[in-house]
């Protein structure tokens, strides 16, 4: 998918990443971003950790980092 690389790049360059910020940057809806993020998790390129009940931390896996290069 063409958006995967852009989302991974955005996550790698920003410190405080939210779905809303990614959606604004990409010009997509929150639902579309949620779908993309979960596909990246399924592909093994991204991990999502729950920080609090309402906030998440997005972490690139080694495979995700390689995909950036």
N, C-alpha and C positions, 0 to 999 in steps of 0.2 A: 504494500500500500504506500502511496506517495507521501502520506502524512506521518508515517512512522518515524522517518529520519528527522523531520522537522520537530516532532514532539520530543524525541530523544535528545536532540541538540538543545532545545529550550530547557529541558530538565537538567542537562549537564552544565549549563551556563548560569542558571539562576539558583539562588539559595532557598528562598521561601516560595515554593511552587504550590499553587492550588489549581484545581480543575477550572475554576473561573478565570484565573490569569492565563492559563493555556488556551482556553476557549476564546478569550479576547484577542490574544496574540495570533491565533490561527484563523480567526473569523468564523468559527464554528459554534454550534450549540453545545451546551453542557452534556446533553445526551450523546452527541457524536464523540465528544472527548472521552466520556466514560467508556464508550464502546472501544475506542482506539486504545485507551490505557489497558483495558482488560485483555484485548488482543495481544498487546505487547507482553503482558504477564504470561499469557498462554504460550507465546513464542519463546519465553525464557529470557527476554531482553530487559525486563523491568520487574522490580519487586515493590509491592505496596505494603507499608507498615502503618498500623493504626497507632497514632500518638495519643490522641484523646478520643472520646466517642464521636467527635465531630471533625477531627483533623487527621490527615494522613501524610506520610512522608514517602516520596517517590525516590527509589534508589535504582540506579543502573546496575545491571548484573555485568560480569565480565564479558558475556556475549554482546550485551548492549553497548559496552564501551568499544569493543572491536567493530561493531556496526557503524560507529561514528567515524572511524578512520577511513 
